[in-house]
Amino acid sequence: MLDRYLGTDEQAAQLWNELGRSAPTLYALACLCSQRWSLAAPPADPLSVEAQAILVLAAKHGMFELKVTNTSANAVERLLTVFVEVTENELIPVRIRGDLQTSLRLFDGFRQLCATSLVMHHQLNEFSLTTAGFTAAAGITNEEVDKLLAQIRTPGSED
């Protein structure tokens, strides 16, 4: 009878496998994007500096991948991270090596973009800017955003 509540080893292995690929978080972000996108409501509050920085990074190509790297020695690099496509062959991780708090604020900036219908989910770990997201990205000029972008792009903060 206890097996009914604990599941089998095969079920547990599958759940651990899904957790290892951040499936619950990806699912939650995908749902958030879908809910907000269908409402097409403009952002109620001003976007955070972190959300603006992500928009500026994505302004040209508009594509995102969420990935986890469990082999890095650096703890921040092992966390689920937003990667922005800056050229056809280059993805930049949106995090700052060794700075967990700022990296978490950056990840929350992505969540904010999902919640304000500026980002939409496509499949699995792939997201993109919406038309409103491209428009918002084009209008950002902010000195604080530039400083944050310099930290994100600094050699040593990337893989």
N, C-alpha and C positions, 0 to 999 in steps of 0.2 A: 504494500500500500504506500509506503514511503517513496518508492520509485516514481509513483505517479506525480509527486510534487517536485522531486529532485531531477527527474528526467534521466535519460540514459547517457552513458559516456559519449555516444555518438552525437546526441543533441548538445551536450555541454561543449564538445569540441567545436561544433559548428558555431555556437554562440560566441565562444572565445575568438574564433577566427573572424567573425563579424565585428566584434569589439576591437580586435587588433587592426582592422581597416577603418575604424571610426564610423562604422555604419550608423549607429544611433544619431550621432551629431550631423552627419551628412543628410540623413533622413529629416531631422528637425529643420535644418536650414532649407532643404528643398521644399518642405511643407510651408515654411514661413514665406519663402519666395512666391510660391503658388498662391497662397492666400492673399498676399498683398498685391501681387501682380494683377489678380483678377479684379481687385478693387480699384486699381490704378489711381490711388490717392497720392497727392503730392506730399512730400515730407512735412510733418507738422512742426517739428523742431529743426533748428539749424543743424547741419551735419557736423559731427565731431571733426577735429583736425585729422584724426586717423582715417575716418571714412573719406574725407576729401583727398588725402594722400593716395589712398587706393584708387579713387576715381582718376586722379591725374596719371598714375602709373598705367591704368588701363585705357586711357583716352584714345589711343591709336588703334589697338586691336580688340579691346573689349572682352578678352577671354580670361577665365580663371580656372585653375584646377586646385582642388583641396587635396593635399597629400600628407602622409605621415612617413617619417623615416625613422625606423626603430634601431638603426645601427650606429648612429652618431654618438660620440662621446659627450657632446654638449647637450645638456638637458633641454634647452630651448629648441634646438634643432630636431629633437625627437617628438615634439608636439605636433598635433594637427595644424597645418599651416596653409594659408592662402598663397598660391603662386600666381603671378600675373604674367601673361604673355606680352612681352615688350617688343619682340620681333617674331618672325615665323619660326625661328629656331632657338629662341631664348625665353626661359621662364625665370622670373625673379621671385625669390621667397619674400613674403611680406612679414618680416620679423627682424629683430635686432639681436644678434648673437650675444648671449650672456645677460640680456635684459628681459627677464620674464614679464615684468609689469607692463612695459611698453609693448612687448610682443602680444600680450593678452589684450591690451587696448586696441591694437591693430586688428586682431581677430574679431573683437567686438565691433570695430568699425565696419568690417565686412558684414556682420550680422545686421548692423544698422542699415547698410545698403540693401540687404535682403528685405528688411522690414519696411523700407520706404519705396519699394517697387523700382529701385534703380538697378537691381540685379535680378536675373531670373535663372532658374535651374533648368538644365537640359537633360542630362543623363548622368547617372552615377556620381562622379566627383567633378563634373564639368558645369560651369556657370558662365554667364556672360552679362555684360551691361544690357539694359533695355534701351529703347530709343530715348527715354527720359534720362537714363544714366549717361548716355553719350552727350546729351544736351547739358546736363549738370556738370560733367567733367570739363566741357569746353569753357565754362564760365568761372572756373576756379583760379583765382590769383590771390595767394595768401603766403606771407613770409614764413609763418609757422609751418605751413605745409612743406615749403621748400626745405626748411631745416630738417624736418622729419624724413623727407625723401633722401636727403644727403646721408642720413644715418642708415637708412634701409639699403642704399646703394653702395655704402662703404665696403671696400674689399675686406674680407674676413667676416662680414655679416652674412655672406652668401655661402651656399654649399661648395 
